[in-house]
Amino acid sequence: MIKPSGKRFIEVSYMAYSEQKYKNHNVMWAGSDGKQNELSAVDLDTGKIIKTFHLDIEERGDWESMSLGPCSSSGEEVCIYIGNVGNNKAQWCCEEYIDDQGNCEYGRDHVEVYKFVEPDLSAQTSNRNVKVSTLILDYHHEDMPSSRADCETLFLDYTGDDAGGKQGDMYLVTKFPGAQHLQRVVKVPVEIHEGLQKSEKIEFSVIPVGAPYLKGYENYWTGGDMTTDGTMIALRDYWRVHFIPRPRTLSIGQALERKPCDFTSDTNYDIRKEEAYFEAVAMMGRKRMAETHECTKKNKCTVAITVYRLKYDRIARSRSDHLFPRALGSSSIEG
């Protein structure tokens, strides 16, 4: 079994569901946080590693999130986006450490997102090296409350909307434990990254487009994803997954400022099973969702991915788009 301290995974902190099939089995891309330069495709039916790809970058920073999404506004190809966006020291950037202009000196001043076309898992090639384009992002926009931020949530919009959003726009949700009012939804428009070539880099100040709904919540977000039809966003904390409907009349920022559905998918969190720090969620179309975890004992734990079926109640949906998922089962990752 691949253990959290093994060569493939220290833990599974991010994952994304692929539309590809491998031997008629479902495929999930998954990886560990921290300093990385590899990403693995996992057979979701057996837990076995299908292939591991090496990115042509240095091991640095803190990988915390990933997403699949359109490579461009045309939507002709699907790309993988990996967020080297973790910035734990920036969590100190609360009011007492931020000046009048929003400047903070804790943590990294820039973070990175790596982009490359999703590899074809059926291709018969021994080359597992991948050249990536790099987005070097900062939070220096004048409307940001802090010039530095932590982040563990990244997702791509597959559809766009009627409020100015486009297919291929990238969104991140910042994380401020203890100062949740500083959290923001930020955007990288598709036109910033769609023309990037392999090994190219570009710098960009992310654009704040909203603040996640907080009234009655004390949440900071550890992962998120969006359905490929653009109608629903899932944001998770350590304990549960929250569901946010997204009609085409609303932008992503506007949708995330609204109250999530009253129903949440509470994680089956049991420390006796050595499951800790649930950070990842992946939508599998509109009908299924997957989550996974870190481990309490890093030398003895097997990482499991649990899949849930999303059951839509017609009466509840007509009233408030409530969702009622139930677990299908789980698959442990093997080497």
Salt bridges, closest charged atoms under 4 A:
GLU11 OE1 - LYS298 NZ 3.09
ASP43 OD2 - HIS25 ND1 2.80
GLU58 OE1 - ARG60 NH1 3.67
GLU95 OE2 - HIS181 NE2 2.45
ASP109 OD2 - HIS110 ND1 3.19
ASP109 OD1 - HIS140 NE2 2.77
ASP109 OD1 - ARG148 NE 3.48
GLU112 OE2 - ARG60 NH2 3.05
ASP138 OD1 - HIS140 ND1 3.65
ASP143 OD2 - HIS141 ND1 3.96
GLU152 OE2 - LYS175 NZ 2.92
ASP157 OD2 - ARG246 NH2 2.63
ASP161 OD2 - ARG246 NH2 2.97
ASP162 OD1 - ARG248 NH2 3.25
ASP169 OD2 - LYS187 NZ 3.42
GLU191 OE1 - LYS166 NZ 3.77
ASP229 OD2 - ARG286 NE 3.82
ASP237 OD2 - ARG240 NH1 3.59
ASP237 OD2 - HIS242 NE2 3.34
ASP262 OD1 - LYS259 NZ 3.14
ASP262 OD2 - HIS322 NE2 3.79
ASP266 OD1 - ARG240 NE 3.53
ASP270 OD1 - ARG272 NE 3.11
GLU291 OE1 - ARG236 NH1 2.68
